[in-house]
Amino acid sequence: MDVSTVNSNLQADKPQQADLDRCVHCGLCLNACPTYRELGVEMDSPRGRIYQMVQVADGQAIGDTYREHIDLCLACRGCESACPSGVQYGRLVEAARADIEANTKRPWLSRTLRNFVFRKLLPSPVLLTAAGAMLYVYQVSGLQKLLRVSGFLQLFGSLGAREALAPSAEIPFFFRQIGRTFPAEGERKYRVAMMAGCIANISFARLNEATVRVLQKNGCEVVIPAAQTCCGALHVHAGIRDQARTLARQNIDAVLSDQAAGKFDAIITNAAGCGSTLKEYDELFEHEPAYFDKARQFKALMKDVTEFLASIELNRDMHPVEATVTYQDSCHLAHGQKIRGAPRQLLRAIPGLKFKEMPLSDICCGSAGIYNVLHTDLSMKILEKKMDNVNLAQADIVATANPGCMLQLEAGVRQWGRGERVVHVVELLDEAYRGF
């Protein structure tokens, strides 16, 4: 990559004036913002954060207060749905974090940890598998259960609360399936590529397998591109856009090289948070012509699995699932991708399943990527209010469309719930197709 492209990217990795100018400061976003609803602080609202971005764009130095208010944002993008002026707040806050990242000298420990997680761990199947194996031993050995039951973890405050968010490590790991092609059941109607994710391969292997089975049941030949990697969503949210671009290039090349071998009808993800970033790859390459057109080609094919299944003639040969279900809107599906009806349509298609709408279903649950790890106390306060609405639905099952939301809601059910089961929409479809 030439120096001019690098410099252009650096200039782009900050809030752009045209995006800032869209905000008319009307305040209609305030009630849609979880941090404002919880804290009641103007500077922790979308309007307040945009005001601070304007000050920095006008030359004010990036200081600790600015970093704190931008960092406290969940980037749930609920404000985008509420905004009458079409402000692309997600784009703004991600650019602000990139600007902060480029102009902040972090302490050595923080810098080292971020470098390991974002540049070493997430892109590495080997390191993720090793981490998953350690988590698996911790869980199946009984140590996790002992520490939770004993109350010992409560002695560590928010650190103990973070342990409650630990995903379940699943064996065997889904990495064994990467590079494989799964044939359609019956007549092949579609050929799709599936993005298997990074952490999802360890903690949601069963979800990935259920997704493949449901796609097969609906006439899809499912290709798992061999050279794919982490989508870069967590990197974009953290402001580490250079690494996000590296990962995006690898994913684009991995899928489009397979596309050359046979046309894909869609690229599928079962993670709403990943999908939002995958659909915005072109924004990463606005000043990199070599990949901009490729990113637009990739984006045109990108579909959330619920979006894709709702757009085709769904296979209705299902067994009844006798239960009551409610649905939690994943923020990056509802607000980022503007998809609300598709998951509900699929749930209503399952025989025997009674659907009940959840009050305020599109208010963030507090997961927000790794927000619940970095800001556990505030995340749990937001989750507690979400669980009030979950319980009002009086459902047996809480369905959602994002693995991160599933982890957060499972933690919420353990602490404030009524014993609800938390599942992905696709897992319920898989149960209906398989008859259990």
C-alpha positions in Angstrom: 0.0 0.0 0.0 1.5 3.4 -1.0 2.1 6.3 1.4 -0.7 8.4 -0.1 -3.3 5.8 0.6 -2.1 5.4 4.2 -2.3 9.2 4.7 -5.7 9.3 3.1 -7.0 6.6 5.5 -5.6 8.5 8.5 -7.4 11.7 7.4 -10.6 9.7 6.9 -10.3 8.0 10.4 -11.8 11.0 12.2 -15.3 12.5 12.2 -16.0 14.2 8.9 -17.5 17.6 8.8 -20.3 16.6 6.4 -21.4 13.9 8.8 -21.2 16.2 11.8 -23.3 18.9 10.1 -26.3 16.6 9.7 -27.0 16.8 13.4 -29.5 19.7 14.2 -29.2 19.1 18.0 -33.0 18.5 18.3 -32.6 16.0 21.1 -35.0 13.3 19.7 -32.1 10.8 20.1 -31.9 11.2 23.9 -34.6 8.8 25.0 -33.2 6.2 22.6 -29.7 6.3 24.2 -29.1 3.7 26.9 -26.3 5.7 28.6 -28.4 8.9 28.7 -31.4 6.9 30.0 -29.2 5.5 32.8 -26.9 8.5 33.6 -29.0 11.5 32.6 -25.9 13.3 31.5 -26.0 15.4 28.3 -22.4 14.7 27.4 -23.3 10.9 27.5 -26.1 11.4 24.9 -25.6 11.2 21.1 -26.2 15.0 20.9 -23.7 15.7 23.6 -21.1 13.4 22.1 -21.5 15.0 18.6 -21.1 18.4 20.2 -17.8 17.3 21.7 -16.8 15.8 18.3 -17.4 19.2 16.7 -15.2 20.9 19.3 -12.4 18.5 18.5 -12.9 19.0 14.8 -12.6 22.8 15.4 -9.2 22.3 17.0 -9.8 21.4 20.7 -7.3 18.9 22.0 -8.4 15.4 22.7 -8.5 15.1 26.5 -9.5 12.6 29.2 -13.1 13.9 29.4 -13.6 13.5 25.7 -12.1 10.0 25.7 -14.3 9.0 28.7 -17.6 10.2 27.1 -16.9 8.6 23.7 -15.7 5.4 25.4 -18.9 5.1 27.5 -21.0 5.0 24.3 -22.4 1.5 23.6 -22.4 2.3 19.8 -25.8 0.6 19.7 -27.0 3.1 17.1 -30.4 3.3 18.6 -30.1 7.1 18.0 -29.9 6.5 14.3 -33.4 4.9 14.3 -34.7 7.9 16.3 -33.0 10.6 14.3 -35.2 12.6 11.8 -32.1 14.1 10.1 -30.4 10.8 9.1 -27.3 11.3 11.2 -25.0 8.3 10.8 -24.0 8.2 14.4 -22.3 4.8 14.2 -20.0 6.1 11.5 -19.2 9.2 13.7 -18.5 7.4 16.9 -16.3 4.8 15.2 -14.3 7.6 13.5 -14.0 9.4 16.8 -12.6 6.3 18.4 -10.1 5.9 15.6 -9.1 9.6 16.0 -8.6 9.0 19.8 -6.6 5.8 19.1 -4.3 7.7 16.8 -3.8 10.5 19.3 -3.6 8.7 22.6 -0.5 7.2 24.3 -2.0 4.5 26.5 -0.2 3.0 29.6 2.1 0.1 28.8 -0.1 -2.6 30.3 -3.2 -1.4 28.5 -1.3 -1.0 25.2 0.2 -4.5 25.5 -3.2 -6.1 26.3 -5.0 -4.3 23.5 -2.3 -5.3 21.1 -2.5 -9.0 22.1 -6.3 -9.2 22.0 -6.9 -7.3 18.8 -3.8 -8.0 16.8 -2.8 -11.5 18.0 -5.7 -13.4 19.6 -8.8 -12.5 17.5 -7.2 -13.2 14.1 -5.6 -16.4 15.2 -7.5 -19.7 15.1 -4.6 -21.4 17.0 -4.7 -18.9 20.0 -8.5 -18.8 20.1 -8.6 -22.6 20.2 -6.1 -22.7 23.0 -8.1 -20.1 24.9 -11.2 -22.1 24.3 -9.6 -25.3 25.6 -8.6 -23.6 28.8 -12.1 -22.2 29.3 -13.5 -25.6 28.6 -11.4 -27.2 31.3 -12.4 -24.5 33.7 -16.0 -25.2 33.1 -16.2 -29.0 32.8 -13.9 -29.5 35.8 -16.5 -28.1 38.1 -14.3 -25.2 39.1 -16.6 -22.6 37.5 -19.7 -24.1 39.3 -17.8 -24.2 42.6 -16.7 -20.6 42.4 -20.1 -19.4 41.4 -22.0 -21.3 44.1 -19.6 -20.4 46.9 -19.9 -16.7 46.3 -16.1 -16.4 46.1 -16.3 -14.4 42.9 -18.3 -11.7 44.5 -15.2 -10.8 46.6 -13.7 -9.4 43.3 -16.5 -6.9 42.6 -16.8 -6.1 38.9 -14.2 -8.7 38.0 -16.5 -11.4 39.5 -19.4 -9.9 37.5 -17.3 -10.3 34.3 -16.9 -14.0 35.0 -20.7 -14.3 34.7 -20.4 -13.2 31.1 -17.9 -16.0 30.2 -19.2 -17.9 27.2 -19.5 -21.7 27.1 -16.5 -23.3 25.4 -17.8 -26.0 23.1 -16.0 -29.2 22.0 -15.4 -30.1 19.2 -14.5 -26.7 17.8 -16.1 -25.5 14.7 -12.7 -24.7 13.1 -12.7 -28.2 11.8 -15.4 -27.2 9.3 -13.7 -24.2 7.8 -12.8 -24.9 4.2 -15.6 -27.4 3.8 -18.6 -27.3 1.5 -21.9 -28.7 2.7 -24.4 -29.9 0.0 -28.0 -28.8 0.0 -30.6 -31.2 1.1 -32.7 -32.1 -2.0 -32.6 -29.8 -4.9 -29.9 -27.1 -4.8 -31.5 -23.7 -5.0 -28.8 -21.5 -3.7 -25.1 -21.4 -3.2 -24.0 -19.3 -0.2 -20.7 -18.5 1.6 -20.8 -18.5 5.4 -18.7 -16.3 7.6 -18.0 -18.5 10.6 -16.6 -15.7 12.9 -13.7 -15.9 15.4 -14.9 -16.2 19.0 -18.1 -17.7 17.6 -16.1 -20.7 16.5 -15.2 -21.5 20.1 -18.2 -20.4 22.0 -21.0 -20.8 19.5 -19.9 -23.8 17.5 -23.3 -25.4 17.9 -24.9 -22.2 16.6 -22.7 -22.3 13.5 -23.6 -26.0 12.9 -27.3 -25.3 13.4 -27.0 -22.4 10.8 -25.4 -24.8 8.3 -28.2 -27.4 8.8 -31.0 -24.8 8.5 -29.4 -23.4 5.3 -29.1 -27.0 3.9 -32.8 -27.7 4.7 -33.6 -24.6 2.6 -31.8 -25.8 -0.5 -28.5 -24.1 0.1 -25.1 -25.4 -0.7 -23.0 -23.9 2.1 -19.3 -23.0 1.5 -17.1 -22.1 4.5 -14.3 -20.1 2.8 -11.0 -21.5 4.0 -9.0 -18.3 4.2 -11.6 -16.2 6.2 -10.7 -14.6 9.5 -12.2 -12.4 12.2 -14.5 -9.8 10.6 -12.9 -6.8 12.4 -16.1 -5.6 14.0 -14.5 -5.3 17.5 -11.5 -3.6 15.9 -13.7 -1.0 14.2 -15.7 -0.4 17.5 -12.4 0.1 19.3 -10.9 2.5 16.8 -8.3 0.1 15.5 -9.1 0.6 11.9 -5.7 -0.3 10.4 -6.1 -3.9 11.7 -9.8 -3.9 10.7 -8.7 -3.1 7.1 -6.1 -5.9 7.2 -8.8 -8.4 8.2 -11.3 -7.0 5.8 -8.9 -7.4 2.9 -8.4 -11.1 3.9 -12.1 -11.8 4.1 -12.9 -10.0 0.8 -10.2 -12.0 -1.0 -11.2 -15.3 0.7 -14.9 -15.0 -0.4 -14.4 -13.4 -3.8 -11.8 -16.0 -4.8 -14.3 -18.7 -4.0 -16.9 -16.6 -5.8 -14.8 -16.9 -8.9 -15.1 -20.7 -8.7 -18.9 -20.5 -8.7 -21.4 -17.7 -8.2 -22.6 -17.1 -4.6 -26.2 -16.0 -4.1 -25.4 -14.5 -0.7 -22.7 -14.3 2.0 -24.2 -15.3 5.3 -23.5 -14.4 8.9 -25.5 -15.4 12.0 -23.9 -12.6 14.1 -25.7 -9.2 13.8 -22.7 -7.3 15.2 -20.4 -8.9 12.7 -22.9 -8.4 9.9 -23.2 -4.7 10.5 -19.4 -4.2 10.0 -19.3 -6.7 7.1 -22.0 -4.7 5.3 -19.9 -1.5 5.8 -16.6 -2.8 4.6 -16.8 -0.2 1.8 -16.5 2.6 4.4 -13.1 1.3 5.4 -11.8 1.6 1.8 -13.2 5.0 0.7 -9.7 6.1 0.0 -8.3 2.8 -1.2 -9.5 2.3 -4.7 -7.9 -1.2 -5.0 -10.3 -2.5 -2.5 -13.2 -0.1 -2.6 -14.9 -1.8 -5.6 -14.2 -5.3 -4.1 -15.8 -4.2 -0.8 -18.9 -2.9 -2.7 -19.1 -6.3 -4.4 -18.8 -8.1 -1.1 -21.3 -5.8 0.6 -23.9 -6.4 -2.2 -23.9 -10.1 -1.3 -23.8 -9.8 2.5 -26.9 -11.0 4.3 -27.8 -11.7 7.9 -29.1 -15.3 8.1 -32.5 -14.2 9.2 -32.7 -11.6 6.4 -31.8 -14.3 3.9 -34.2 -16.9 5.1 -37.1 -14.5 5.3 -36.4 -13.5 1.7 -36.7 -17.0 0.2 -39.5 -19.6 0.1 -38.9 -21.1 3.6 -39.1 -24.8 4.0 -42.2 -25.3 6.1 -41.6 -29.0 6.9 -41.1 -28.5 10.6 -42.1 -30.2 13.8 -44.1 -28.2 16.4 -42.2 -26.3 19.1 -44.7 -26.0 21.9 -43.5 -22.9 23.8 -43.9 -19.1 24.2 -41.1 -17.0 22.7 -40.2 -13.3 22.8 -37.6 -11.5 20.7 -34.8 -9.2 21.7 -33.8 -6.9 18.8 -30.0 -7.1 18.4 -28.9 -3.4 18.1 -26.8 -3.9 15.0 -29.5 -5.8 13.3 -32.4 -3.4 14.1 -30.5 -0.1 14.1 -27.4 -0.8 12.0 -28.9 -3.0 9.3 -32.6 -1.9 9.7 -33.8 -5.5 10.0 -36.7 -6.0 12.4 -39.3 -8.0 10.6 -37.3 -10.9 9.4 -36.5 -12.6 12.7 -40.1 -12.2 13.9 -41.4 -13.6 10.6 -39.2 -16.7 11.0 -40.3 -17.2 14.6 -44.0 -17.0 13.6 -43.4 -19.6 10.9 -42.5 -22.3 13.5 -45.6 -24.4 14.3 -46.7 -24.5 17.9 -44.6 -21.5 18.8 -46.5 -18.6 20.4 -44.9 -15.2 19.8 -45.1 -12.4 22.4 -43.7 -9.0 21.7 -41.2 -7.7 24.3 -41.7 -4.1 25.6 -38.8 -1.8 24.4 -37.3 -4.8 22.6 -34.9 -2.5 20.6 -33.3 -0.9 23.6 -29.7 -2.2 24.0 -29.2 -5.1 26.5 -25.7 -3.7 27.4 -23.6 -6.3 25.6 -22.2 -4.1 22.8 -19.2 -6.1 21.7 -16.8 -6.0 24.7 -18.6 -3.1 26.4 -19.9 -5.5 29.1 -16.3 -6.4 29.9 -14.9 -2.9 29.8 -17.8 -1.2 31.6 -19.3 -4.0 33.5 -21.1 -2.0 36.2 -23.0 0.3 33.8 -23.6 -2.7 31.4 -25.3 -4.6 34.3 -27.5 -1.7 35.1 -28.7 -1.5 31.5 -29.2 -5.3 31.5 -31.3 -5.2 34.7 -33.7 -2.8 33.0 -33.7 -5.0 29.9 -34.6 -8.0 32.1 -37.6 -6.2 33.5 -39.0 -6.1 30.0 -38.0 -9.7 29.3 -39.9 -10.8 32.3 -42.9 -8.7 31.4 -43.2 -10.8 28.2 -43.7 -13.9 30.3 -42.1 -16.2 27.7 -40.4 -19.5 28.0 -37.8 -18.6 25.5 -35.9 -15.4 24.7 -34.7 -15.4 21.1 -32.2 -13.0 19.6 -29.9 -12.8 16.5 -26.5 -12.0 17.9 -24.1 -14.2 20.0 -23.0 -11.3 22.2 -26.6 -10.6 23.1 -27.1 -14.2 23.9 -24.3 -14.2 26.5 -25.6 -11.0 28.0 -29.1 -12.2 28.2 -28.0 -15.5 29.7 -26.2 -13.6 32.5 -29.4 -11.5 33.0 -31.6 -14.6 33.2 -29.3 -16.1 35.9 -29.5 -13.0 38.0 -32.9 -11.5 37.4 -34.9 -13.9 35.2 -37.6 -16.4 35.4 -35.6 -19.3 34.1 -36.1 -18.4 30.4 -34.0 -20.2 27.8 -31.9 -17.9 25.6 -31.5 -19.0 22.0 -30.6 -17.7 18.5 -33.6 -17.6 16.1 -31.8 -20.1 13.9 -31.4 -22.5 16.7 -35.2 -22.6 17.1 -35.6 -23.2 13.4 -33.0 -26.1 13.7 -35.0 -27.6 16.6 -38.2 -27.4 14.5 -36.6 -29.1 11.5 -35.0 -31.8 13.6 -38.0 -32.5 15.8 -36.7 -31.8 19.4 
